Amino acid sequence: MNDVNGGGATGYRAPTLTDVAKLAGVSTMTVSRVINGHAKVAADTRERVLVAMKSLDYRPNMMARGLASGRSRSIGVLTVDTTLYGPRAALRGIEGAARDRGYTVTISHLNDPDRTAVAQGANLLRSRSSDGVILLQPLISEVPRNGGPADLPPMVAIHAGTPGDYPVVSVDQRLGARLATEHLLSLGHRTVWHISGPTLWYEGVERVLGWQEALTDARAEVPPVFRGDWSAESGYAAAMELFRSPGVTAIFVGNDSMALGTLHAMHELGLRCPEDVSLVGFDDYPEAAYFSPGLTTIRQDFDEIGQRSVELLVQLIESDGPHTQHLVLPPQLIVRASTAPPKA
């Protein structure tokens, strides 16, 4: 450290772009490209630069970069209830991906996700200097650009029920439901019952359709749907109603939280999992492996959802051109101890 005060106090010199370049073994131009999210940087080189920046605690001057580029390097996120795991996990992925590209994130909550509220929210974020907006809105509602692309800032949607003229990033919910249902059928269960999420949620509707398709393709009986609201409490209530039906040996539950409520109902009714009833959830909560028994579930990669949505939005912001790509990511079946063949 250099003594800059002349009185024995120790001064601090903030790390520079040159310091980062030297530590990473690259040019200052390469460091600048990484900071600005330039696509033409090799992945290993980008990683070395990011590690060097973190090691030196180097923080780019966002205001100076914004003035130089005419942009604020800020992303706005319009979202619904972030107390739910899915939106919360996707938001975490967005924030991490934005940070890696040198963008800050501003969050605004939607109380009413209709087209007017979304347009107003997006333009409010633009007025607060957001270069673009990620619409984290899994409820089914149209958000068309009534007067053309100029009416809204650059926008990317996640899990949009009705894609508009903007990019959409989603996980194949219908495929995930099929994987869950087919797994239970492959174990020998004659049919699979379903506790679904709310009908206004894109994921809830798609998971019901995937479950029905898998049963129909297998020529299995399609039982009635029992509905919850994503909460453990609603899963418990739906399960208590479902178990009034005879012969239930397998249940696909619309998310892991409702599956937890279903397990609690089974415990109260003296039913064992999976000896009496097999159970599959959806989302793969971090806690799902620690349910008793560990929960078989469908995993969604929320970090990749955030990464892809930020990548598409940055492309929109920097190219200033129309882009309507619909990117669908595959889910993954995670098998744990909550599923087994039915009793003889």
SEDO-86839 format. One record per residue (C-alpha): residue in one letter; x, y, z. Coordinates in Angstrom, 3 decimals, padded with zeros to 6 digits. Layout:
{A, {X, Y, Z}},
...
***
This chain:
{M, {000.000, 000.000, 000.000}},
{N, {001.142, 003.544, -000.668}},
{D, {001.072, 006.187, 002.040}},
{V, {-000.977, 008.901, 000.336}},
{N, {-001.885, 010.990, 003.361}},
{G, {001.585, 011.918, 004.503}},
{G, {000.654, 011.186, 008.112}},
{G, {001.299, 007.458, 008.222}},
{A, {-002.227, 006.463, 007.166}},
{T, {-002.442, 003.749, 004.557}},
{G, {-004.157, 004.671, 001.252}},
{Y, {-005.969, 002.344, -001.101}},
{R, {-005.491, 002.274, -004.874}},
{A, {-008.502, 000.829, -006.659}},
{P, {-007.601, -001.911, -009.169}},
{T, {-007.620, -000.871, -012.804}},
{L, {-008.450, -002.503, -016.115}},
{T, {-004.713, -003.003, -016.623}},
{D, {-004.417, -004.862, -013.301}},
{V, {-007.178, -007.242, -014.338}},
{A, {-005.600, -007.813, -017.766}},
{K, {-002.207, -008.533, -016.207}},
{L, {-003.614, -011.027, -013.687}},
{A, {-005.720, -012.805, -016.324}},
{G, {-002.901, -012.814, -018.888}},
{V, {-004.925, -011.035, -021.564}},
{S, {-005.089, -007.621, -023.198}},
{T, {-007.035, -004.697, -021.777}},
{M, {-009.209, -004.867, -024.915}},
{T, {-010.205, -008.447, -024.009}},
{V, {-011.091, -007.368, -020.472}},
{S, {-013.224, -004.576, -021.909}},
{R, {-015.012, -007.029, -024.190}},
{V, {-015.802, -009.339, -021.268}},
{I, {-017.135, -006.442, -019.196}},
{N, {-019.356, -005.317, -022.068}},
{G, {-020.684, -008.817, -022.720}},
{H, {-019.069, -009.110, -026.155}},
{A, {-019.945, -012.433, -027.778}},
{K, {-016.570, -012.953, -029.468}},
{V, {-014.634, -014.003, -026.364}},
{A, {-013.689, -017.643, -025.753}},
{A, {-015.421, -019.194, -022.751}},
{D, {-012.174, -020.071, -020.930}},
{T, {-010.815, -016.566, -021.528}},
{R, {-014.028, -014.996, -020.237}},
{E, {-013.813, -017.182, -017.133}},
{R, {-010.171, -016.159, -016.455}},
{V, {-011.113, -012.494, -016.707}},
{L, {-014.118, -012.896, -014.400}},
{V, {-011.985, -014.756, -011.843}},
{A, {-009.349, -012.002, -012.002}},
{M, {-012.001, -009.310, -011.542}},
{K, {-013.395, -011.113, -008.531}},
{S, {-009.930, -011.722, -007.059}},
{L, {-009.047, -008.033, -007.340}},
{D, {-012.536, -006.879, -006.373}},
{Y, {-012.533, -004.875, -009.596}},
{R, {-015.761, -002.964, -010.188}},
{P, {-016.270, -001.334, -013.591}},
{N, {-017.376, 002.264, -013.600}},
{M, {-020.958, 001.644, -014.695}},
{M, {-021.830, 005.323, -015.032}},
{A, {-018.865, 006.032, -017.303}},
{R, {-019.648, 003.011, -019.451}},
{G, {-023.270, 004.051, -019.708}},
{L, {-022.362, 007.563, -020.817}},
{A, {-019.938, 006.187, -023.399}},
{S, {-022.465, 003.757, -024.889}},
{G, {-025.621, 005.826, -024.475}},
{R, {-027.086, 003.065, -022.310}},
{S, {-027.549, 002.649, -018.567}},
{R, {-026.524, -001.044, -018.523}},
{S, {-029.546, -001.742, -016.364}},
{I, {-032.150, -004.482, -016.875}},
{G, {-035.663, -004.187, -015.508}},
{V, {-037.606, -007.238, -014.328}},
{L, {-041.403, -007.254, -014.175}},
{T, {-042.530, -010.141, -011.998}},
{V, {-045.421, -011.611, -010.066}},
{D, {-045.290, -013.309, -006.648}},
{T, {-041.602, -013.872, -005.807}},
{T, {-042.512, -015.751, -002.642}},
{L, {-043.077, -018.760, -004.916}},
{Y, {-040.030, -020.884, -005.671}},
{G, {-040.199, -020.727, -009.482}},
{P, {-040.244, -016.924, -009.925}},
{R, {-037.765, -016.527, -007.053}},
{A, {-035.302, -019.028, -008.526}},
{A, {-035.628, -017.546, -012.034}},
{L, {-034.973, -014.071, -010.603}},
{R, {-031.812, -015.352, -008.932}},
{G, {-030.654, -016.730, -012.294}},
{I, {-031.404, -013.406, -014.002}},
{E, {-029.456, -011.432, -011.405}},
{G, {-026.415, -013.707, -011.682}},
{A, {-026.376, -013.639, -015.489}},
{A, {-026.864, -009.847, -015.572}},
{R, {-024.028, -009.315, -013.099}},
{D, {-021.681, -011.439, -015.221}},
{R, {-022.449, -009.198, -018.204}},
{G, {-021.975, -005.980, -016.269}},
{Y, {-025.664, -005.107, -015.933}},
{T, {-027.578, -004.097, -012.832}},
{V, {-031.145, -005.283, -012.186}},
{T, {-034.198, -003.267, -011.148}},
{I, {-037.267, -005.229, -009.998}},
{S, {-040.887, -004.137, -010.232}},
{H, {-043.847, -006.261, -009.104}},
{L, {-047.066, -006.733, -011.066}},
{N, {-050.282, -006.855, -009.081}},
{D, {-052.398, -007.329, -012.199}},
{P, {-050.638, -008.979, -015.162}},
{D, {-053.004, -007.816, -017.916}},
{R, {-051.699, -006.158, -021.062}},
{T, {-052.199, -002.622, -019.770}},
{A, {-050.398, -003.254, -016.485}},
{V, {-047.479, -004.941, -018.255}},
{A, {-047.129, -002.085, -020.757}},
{Q, {-047.274, 000.487, -017.960}},
{G, {-044.746, -001.440, -015.869}},
{A, {-042.334, -001.864, -018.767}},
{N, {-042.475, 001.805, -019.660}},
{L, {-042.053, 002.773, -016.007}},
{L, {-038.852, 000.709, -015.908}},
{R, {-037.711, 002.391, -019.134}},
{S, {-038.356, 005.793, -017.539}},
{R, {-036.087, 004.675, -014.705}},
{S, {-033.283, 004.069, -017.229}},
{S, {-033.689, 000.331, -017.844}},
{D, {-032.293, -000.561, -021.271}},
{G, {-034.672, -003.513, -021.551}},
{V, {-037.152, -005.597, -019.585}},
{I, {-037.501, -009.274, -018.680}},
{L, {-041.135, -010.206, -018.133}},
{L, {-041.180, -012.949, -015.494}},
{Q, {-044.897, -013.505, -015.798}},
{P, {-046.123, -017.131, -015.845}},
{L, {-049.822, -016.205, -015.723}},
{I, {-051.847, -016.668, -018.888}},
{S, {-052.512, -013.256, -020.418}},
{E, {-051.856, -011.546, -023.714}},
{V, {-049.264, -008.792, -023.812}},
{P, {-049.340, -007.649, -027.455}},
{R, {-047.622, -004.502, -028.662}},
{N, {-050.763, -002.613, -029.608}},
{G, {-049.008, 000.052, -031.587}},
{G, {-045.909, -001.802, -032.709}},
{P, {-042.433, -002.409, -031.250}},
{A, {-041.925, 001.270, -030.385}},
{D, {-044.582, 001.084, -027.673}},
{L, {-042.437, -001.006, -025.341}},
{P, {-038.730, -001.220, -024.535}},
{P, {-036.795, -004.310, -025.661}},
{M, {-038.454, -007.230, -023.859}},
{V, {-037.914, -010.940, -023.225}},
{A, {-040.552, -013.062, -021.481}},
{I, {-040.123, -016.154, -019.301}},
{H, {-042.885, -018.796, -019.311}},
{A, {-045.262, -016.565, -021.260}},
{G, {-048.580, -018.284, -021.918}},
{T, {-049.211, -016.279, -025.097}},
{P, {-045.948, -015.352, -026.886}},
{G, {-045.993, -011.975, -028.605}},
{D, {-043.495, -010.311, -030.919}},
{Y, {-040.689, -010.652, -028.376}},
{P, {-038.427, -013.572, -027.405}},
{V, {-039.695, -016.140, -024.916}},
{V, {-037.666, -018.513, -022.744}},
{S, {-039.536, -021.447, -021.242}},
{V, {-039.142, -024.992, -019.986}},
{D, {-041.189, -027.676, -021.751}},
{Q, {-043.796, -028.068, -019.006}},
{R, {-045.871, -030.555, -020.971}},
{L, {-042.839, -032.798, -021.496}},
{G, {-042.025, -032.614, -017.793}},
{A, {-045.532, -033.782, -016.897}},
{R, {-045.255, -036.621, -019.409}},
{L, {-041.932, -037.720, -017.907}},
{A, {-043.477, -037.769, -014.413}},
{T, {-046.566, -039.699, -015.529}},
{E, {-044.695, -042.156, -017.756}},
{H, {-042.240, -042.889, -014.932}},
{L, {-045.096, -043.912, -012.648}},
{L, {-046.789, -045.976, -015.373}},
{S, {-043.487, -047.726, -016.156}},
{L, {-043.365, -048.922, -012.541}},
{G, {-046.623, -050.782, -013.070}},
{H, {-049.246, -048.357, -011.749}},
{R, {-052.498, -048.717, -013.703}},
{T, {-053.148, -044.973, -013.688}},
{V, {-051.789, -041.749, -012.176}},
{W, {-053.812, -039.147, -010.281}},
{H, {-052.938, -035.459, -010.488}},
{I, {-052.967, -032.491, -008.123}},
{S, {-052.533, -029.452, -010.367}},
{G, {-051.646, -025.810, -009.907}},
{P, {-054.032, -022.889, -010.614}},
{T, {-055.751, -022.748, -013.989}},
{L, {-054.475, -019.209, -014.666}},
{W, {-050.847, -020.331, -014.572}},
{Y, {-049.181, -021.369, -017.827}},
{E, {-047.225, -024.105, -016.034}},
{G, {-050.342, -025.481, -014.356}},
{V, {-052.261, -025.787, -017.620}},
{E, {-049.351, -027.325, -019.536}},
{R, {-048.667, -029.892, -016.812}},
{V, {-052.300, -031.017, -016.840}},
{L, {-052.152, -031.440, -020.628}},
{G, {-048.918, -033.440, -020.463}},
{W, {-050.350, -035.727, -017.756}},
{Q, {-053.532, -036.317, -019.765}},
{E, {-051.588, -037.021, -022.970}},
{A, {-049.329, -039.580, -021.265}},
{L, {-052.306, -041.449, -019.798}},
{T, {-054.234, -041.360, -023.081}},
{D, {-051.231, -042.628, -025.060}},
{A, {-050.857, -045.488, -022.556}},
{R, {-054.604, -046.272, -022.775}},
{A, {-054.849, -045.697, -019.039}},
{E, {-057.819, -044.256, -017.189}},
{V, {-057.725, -040.441, -016.838}},
{P, {-058.950, -039.617, -013.301}},
{P, {-060.431, -036.230, -012.345}},
{V, {-058.021, -033.366, -011.601}},
{F, {-057.684, -032.030, -008.064}},
{R, {-056.486, -028.420, -007.905}},
{G, {-054.265, -026.474, -005.535}},
{D, {-052.651, -023.033, -005.517}},
{W, {-048.961, -024.141, -005.375}},
{S, {-048.891, -024.019, -001.548}},
{A, {-048.288, -026.989, 000.767}},
{E, {-051.582, -026.202, 002.479}},
{S, {-053.519, -026.520, -000.775}},
{G, {-051.670, -029.744, -001.609}},
{Y, {-052.727, -031.154, 001.744}},
{A, {-056.380, -030.164, 001.211}},
{A, {-056.444, -031.554, -002.362}},
{A, {-054.856, -034.816, -001.224}},
{M, {-057.371, -035.292, 001.590}},
{E, {-060.133, -034.952, -001.013}},
{L, {-058.341, -037.158, -003.560}},
{F, {-057.869, -040.025, -001.097}},
{R, {-061.629, -040.387, -000.769}},
{S, {-061.355, -042.151, -004.133}},
{P, {-060.516, -045.882, -004.001}},
{G, {-057.476, -047.504, -005.569}},
{V, {-055.067, -044.553, -005.585}},
{T, {-051.497, -045.880, -005.906}},
{A, {-049.674, -043.070, -007.767}},
{I, {-049.936, -039.253, -007.763}},
{F, {-048.208, -036.638, -009.902}},
{V, {-048.294, -033.344, -007.979}},
{G, {-047.945, -030.009, -009.785}},
{N, {-045.047, -028.739, -007.659}},
{D, {-042.839, -029.850, -004.786}},
{S, {-044.528, -027.624, -002.219}},
{M, {-047.923, -029.233, -002.846}},
{A, {-046.184, -032.630, -002.804}},
{L, {-045.011, -031.829, 000.734}},
{G, {-048.630, -031.153, 001.724}},
{T, {-049.631, -034.448, 000.079}},
{L, {-047.026, -036.328, 002.109}},
{H, {-048.440, -034.765, 005.268}},
{A, {-051.961, -035.886, 004.334}},
{M, {-050.676, -039.413, 003.693}},
{H, {-049.037, -039.465, 007.105}},
{E, {-052.279, -038.435, 008.788}},
{L, {-054.203, -041.113, 006.888}},
{G, {-051.687, -043.837, 007.730}},
{L, {-050.516, -044.228, 004.130}},
{R, {-046.867, -044.990, 003.417}},
{C, {-044.828, -043.515, 000.580}},
{P, {-043.968, -045.302, -001.675}},
{E, {-045.229, -048.615, -000.256}},
{D, {-048.893, -047.563, -000.515}},
{V, {-048.734, -044.520, -002.795}},
{S, {-045.923, -043.314, -005.086}},
{L, {-045.426, -039.584, -005.463}},
{V, {-043.763, -037.333, -008.075}},
{G, {-043.405, -033.553, -007.752}},
{F, {-042.203, -030.779, -010.060}},
{D, {-039.439, -028.113, -009.823}},
{D, {-036.813, -029.954, -007.722}},
{Y, {-036.697, -027.607, -004.753}},
{P, {-033.312, -027.621, -002.966}},
{E, {-035.163, -029.299, -000.066}},
{A, {-036.844, -032.004, -002.216}},
{A, {-034.036, -034.502, -001.638}},
{Y, {-034.568, -034.139, 002.121}},
{F, {-038.295, -034.868, 002.178}},
{S, {-039.155, -038.154, 003.887}},
{P, {-038.797, -040.037, 001.634}},
{G, {-036.663, -038.098, -000.852}},
{L, {-038.975, -036.764, -003.546}},
{T, {-038.886, -037.949, -007.154}},
{T, {-039.471, -034.779, -009.150}},
{I, {-038.990, -032.878, -012.414}},
{R, {-036.052, -030.471, -012.430}},
{Q, {-036.144, -027.071, -014.117}},
{D, {-032.766, -025.372, -014.557}},
{F, {-033.623, -021.860, -013.369}},
{D, {-030.013, -020.678, -013.653}},
{E, {-030.058, -021.538, -017.359}},
{I, {-033.442, -019.832, -017.741}},
{G, {-031.922, -016.654, -016.286}},
{Q, {-028.790, -016.969, -018.409}},
{R, {-030.693, -017.455, -021.666}},
{S, {-033.202, -014.669, -020.982}},
{V, {-030.416, -012.179, -020.230}},
{E, {-028.478, -013.272, -023.339}},
{L, {-031.522, -012.721, -025.562}},
{L, {-032.303, -009.355, -023.971}},
{V, {-028.727, -008.098, -024.333}},
{Q, {-028.816, -009.116, -028.016}},
{L, {-032.028, -007.119, -028.417}},
{I, {-030.601, -004.097, -026.612}},
{E, {-027.332, -004.073, -028.539}},
{S, {-028.714, -004.929, -031.986}},
{D, {-031.850, -002.745, -031.741}},
{G, {-033.628, -005.142, -034.064}},
{P, {-036.808, -007.258, -033.858}},
{H, {-036.327, -010.724, -032.487}},
{T, {-039.049, -013.290, -031.713}},
{Q, {-037.112, -016.439, -030.885}},
{H, {-038.991, -018.905, -028.656}},
{L, {-036.415, -020.906, -026.735}},
{V, {-037.730, -024.084, -025.055}},
{L, {-035.464, -025.822, -022.533}},
{P, {-035.848, -029.514, -021.617}},
{P, {-036.792, -030.624, -018.079}},
{Q, {-035.152, -033.577, -016.310}},
{L, {-036.673, -036.438, -014.306}},
{I, {-034.910, -036.851, -010.926}},
{V, {-035.710, -040.247, -009.414}},
{R, {-035.560, -040.593, -005.631}},
{A, {-037.184, -042.830, -003.019}},
{S, {-040.811, -041.618, -003.274}},
{T, {-041.677, -043.876, -006.236}},
{A, {-041.825, -047.667, -006.463}},
{P, {-043.920, -050.423, -008.092}},
{P, {-047.396, -050.852, -006.600}},
{K, {-048.052, -053.546, -004.030}},
{A, {-049.055, -056.896, -005.463}},
***
